[in-house]
Amino acid sequence: MSAPPTRSRASSARSFPGSGALRETGRLFALGLDVVRSIPSRPFQFREFIQQCWFIASVTILPTALVAIPFGAVIALQLGSLTRQIGAQSFTGGASVLAIIQQASPIVTALLIAGAGGSAICADLGSRKIRDEIDAMEVLGVSVVQRLVVPRVLAAILVAVLLNGMVSVVGVLGGYFFNVIMQGGTPGAYMASFNALAQLPDVWISELKALIFGFLAGVVAAYRGLNPPPGPKGVGDAVNQAVVITFLLLFAVNFILTTIYLQVVPPKGM
């Protein structure tokens, strides 16, 4: 007599709206914890780590540099026009540099890491999954997380931190060029406002954002690659899902980190 209610409760649990998303979120979070726990494990796959660093850097350096130039130019031109309207041209350099270092640089880096490097990681692991290589490694007792996921996530983190520094330099130089050459600003005022408003924690929060964004991009790409949808289009759909999910997480985490930073670190001069 108790069987029908049991079946009804099971069916209602399976049909609960949002249960699939919550389950996927939990698995993604669990994979992130496994990656963190497996980082100090030995043996460390150093050769795989170097190969992944070189591969991710090779597919992201040029696009990142090309994207950083117009980002810095747009920010400098927009802020230069705005400060001219309110009579505060002397603060154009500091405002544009802060916007580039704190916001534009880590976001650009993360988007390129997720779009180029993350999609390649997801496609690689997804192709291994559909060829049953992942299952074969698990049968042999090889830790897939330690052998495949950890080197890729660490490579994404390292490349993201290094690219963030490059984007900051390229963006600041581009902003300087467009403000001084195209808008008639003075180099001395540009550098003076930068020294007056910028501080060292601005660089630290930028690098911290790049580190966290690289970790998120690597973990999401690895998770979708290890769990592709069934069917011949599974790997392609997994790559698309990995990029979209990473973008959504990046903007949400960037908002949280920026809010905490502005509350904890007071602006220079206050």
C-alpha positions in Angstrom: 0.0 0.0 0.0 3.0 2.3 0.6 4.5 1.8 -2.9 2.4 4.3 -4.9 3.2 7.3 -2.5 6.9 6.4 -2.7 6.8 6.5 -6.5 4.9 9.8 -6.4 7.4 11.4 -4.1 10.3 10.2 -6.3 8.7 11.5 -9.4 7.9 14.8 -7.7 11.5 15.1 -6.6 12.8 14.4 -10.1 10.4 17.0 -11.5 11.3 19.6 -9.0 12.1 22.8 -10.9 15.7 23.8 -10.6 16.9 20.6 -9.1 19.1 19.8 -12.1 20.7 23.3 -11.9 21.3 22.8 -8.2 22.8 19.4 -8.7 25.1 20.7 -11.5 26.2 23.6 -9.2 27.0 21.2 -6.4 29.1 19.0 -8.7 31.0 22.0 -10.0 31.7 23.2 -6.5 32.8 19.7 -5.5 35.2 19.6 -8.5 36.7 23.0 -7.4 37.3 21.6 -3.9 38.9 18.5 -5.4 41.2 20.6 -7.5 42.3 22.6 -4.4 42.8 19.5 -2.4 44.8 17.8 -5.1 47.2 20.6 -5.8 49.7 19.6 -3.1 49.4 15.9 -4.0 52.3 14.1 -5.4 53.5 13.3 -8.0 52.8 16.7 -9.6 52.4 16.6 -13.4 55.0 19.2 -14.1 55.4 18.4 -17.8 51.7 18.6 -18.4 51.6 21.9 -16.5 54.3 23.4 -18.7 52.6 22.2 -21.9 49.3 23.6 -20.9 50.9 26.9 -19.9 52.5 27.2 -23.3 49.4 26.2 -25.2 47.1 28.6 -23.3 49.6 31.4 -23.6 50.1 30.8 -27.3 46.3 31.1 -28.1 45.6 34.1 -25.8 48.6 36.4 -25.9 48.0 38.1 -29.3 44.2 38.4 -29.0 44.5 39.8 -25.5 47.0 42.4 -26.6 44.9 43.4 -29.5 41.8 43.7 -27.3 43.6 45.6 -24.6 44.6 48.5 -26.9 41.0 49.5 -27.9 39.8 49.0 -24.3 42.4 51.5 -23.0 41.7 53.8 -25.9 37.9 53.8 -25.4 38.2 54.4 -21.6 40.7 57.2 -22.1 38.6 58.9 -24.8 35.4 58.6 -22.9 36.9 59.9 -19.6 38.8 62.6 -21.4 35.6 63.9 -23.0 33.7 63.7 -19.7 36.5 65.5 -17.7 36.7 68.2 -20.3 33.0 68.9 -19.9 33.3 69.3 -16.2 36.6 71.1 -16.2 38.7 68.3 -14.6 41.1 67.4 -17.4 43.9 67.0 -14.9 42.3 63.9 -13.4 41.9 62.1 -16.7 45.1 60.0 -16.3 44.3 58.8 -12.8 40.7 57.9 -13.6 41.5 56.0 -16.8 44.4 54.1 -15.2 42.3 53.0 -12.3 39.5 51.9 -14.6 41.9 49.9 -16.7 43.8 48.3 -13.8 40.9 47.5 -11.5 38.2 46.6 -14.0 39.1 46.3 -17.7 42.4 44.4 -17.3 41.2 41.4 -15.3 37.9 41.3 -17.2 39.6 41.3 -20.6 42.1 38.7 -19.4 39.4 36.4 -18.0 37.2 36.6 -21.2 40.2 35.6 -23.4 41.2 32.8 -21.0 37.7 31.5 -20.9 37.0 32.0 -24.6 40.3 30.7 -26.0 42.0 28.6 -23.4 38.9 27.4 -21.6 37.2 26.2 -24.7 40.3 24.3 -25.7 40.5 22.6 -22.3 36.9 21.7 -22.5 37.2 20.3 -26.0 40.3 18.3 -25.1 38.7 16.7 -22.0 35.4 16.2 -23.7 37.0 14.3 -26.6 38.8 12.1 -24.1 35.5 11.5 -22.3 33.6 10.4 -25.4 36.6 8.1 -26.4 36.3 6.5 -22.9 39.8 7.5 -22.0 38.6 9.1 -18.8 36.7 5.9 -17.8 39.8 3.8 -18.6 41.9 6.0 -16.3 39.4 5.6 -13.5 39.4 1.9 -13.9 43.2 1.8 -13.7 43.0 3.8 -10.4 44.5 7.0 -11.9 43.1 10.2 -10.4 41.6 12.2 -13.3 41.6 15.4 -11.2 45.3 15.1 -10.3 46.5 13.9 -13.6 44.5 16.1 -16.0 42.5 18.8 -14.3 45.0 20.2 -11.8 47.7 21.0 -14.4 45.2 22.7 -16.6 43.6 24.8 -13.9 47.0 25.9 -12.6 48.1 26.8 -16.1 45.0 28.9 -16.6 45.7 30.7 -13.3 49.4 31.4 -14.1 48.6 32.6 -17.6 45.7 34.8 -16.4 48.0 36.5 -13.8 50.7 37.1 -16.3 48.3 38.3 -19.1 46.7 40.6 -16.6 50.0 42.4 -16.1 50.5 42.7 -19.8 47.0 44.0 -20.4 47.5 46.6 -17.7 50.7 47.9 -19.3 49.3 47.9 -22.8 46.0 49.5 -21.7 47.7 52.2 -19.8 50.1 53.0 -22.7 47.1 53.0 -25.1 45.2 55.3 -22.8 48.2 57.6 -22.5 48.7 57.8 -26.2 45.1 58.6 -27.1 44.7 61.1 -24.2 47.9 63.0 -24.8 48.2 62.7 -28.6 44.6 62.7 -29.8 42.9 64.8 -27.1 45.7 67.3 -26.5 46.3 66.3 -22.9 49.6 67.1 -21.2 51.9 64.2 -20.2 52.7 65.8 -16.8 49.1 66.2 -15.8 48.4 62.6 -16.9 51.2 61.2 -14.7 50.5 63.5 -11.8 46.9 62.5 -11.6 48.0 58.9 -11.8 50.4 59.3 -8.9 47.8 61.2 -6.9 44.9 58.7 -7.2 46.5 55.2 -7.8 47.9 53.1 -5.0 49.6 49.7 -4.7 46.4 47.8 -3.5 44.9 48.6 -6.9 47.5 46.3 -8.5 47.0 43.6 -5.9 43.2 43.5 -6.4 43.7 43.3 -10.1 46.1 40.4 -9.8 43.8 38.7 -7.3 40.8 39.0 -9.7 42.9 37.5 -12.5 43.9 34.6 -10.2 40.3 33.9 -9.2 39.0 34.3 -12.7 41.6 31.9 -14.1 40.7 29.4 -11.5 37.0 29.7 -12.3 37.6 29.4 -16.1 39.8 26.3 -15.7 37.4 24.6 -13.3 34.3 25.3 -15.3 36.0 24.2 -18.6 37.2 21.0 -16.9 33.8 20.2 -15.4 31.9 20.6 -18.7 34.6 18.7 -20.5 34.3 15.8 -18.1 30.5 15.8 -18.2 29.6 16.5 -21.9 25.9 16.1 -23.0 25.2 12.8 -24.7 25.2 12.5 -28.5 27.5 13.5 -31.3 27.1 17.2 -30.5 27.9 16.7 -26.9 31.5 18.2 -27.0 30.4 21.2 -29.0 27.5 21.9 -26.6 29.8 21.5 -23.6 32.2 24.1 -25.0 29.5 26.6 -25.5 28.1 26.0 -22.1 31.5 26.3 -20.5 32.1 29.7 -22.1 28.7 31.1 -21.2 28.8 29.8 -17.6 32.3 31.2 -17.1 31.2 34.6 -18.4 28.3 34.7 -16.0 30.4 33.7 -13.0 33.1 36.2 -13.9 30.8 39.2 -13.9 29.1 38.1 -10.7 32.4 37.5 -8.9 33.9 40.7 -10.2 31.0 42.6 -8.7 31.5 41.0 -5.3 35.2 41.5 -5.3 34.9 45.1 -6.3 32.3 45.8 -3.7 34.5 44.3 -0.9 37.6 46.1 -2.1 35.9 49.5 -2.2 34.6 48.9 1.4 37.9 47.6 2.8 40.5 49.7 1.1 39.9 53.5 1.4 40.7 55.6 -1.6 44.1 57.3 -1.7 44.1 60.6 0.2 41.2 59.9 2.5 
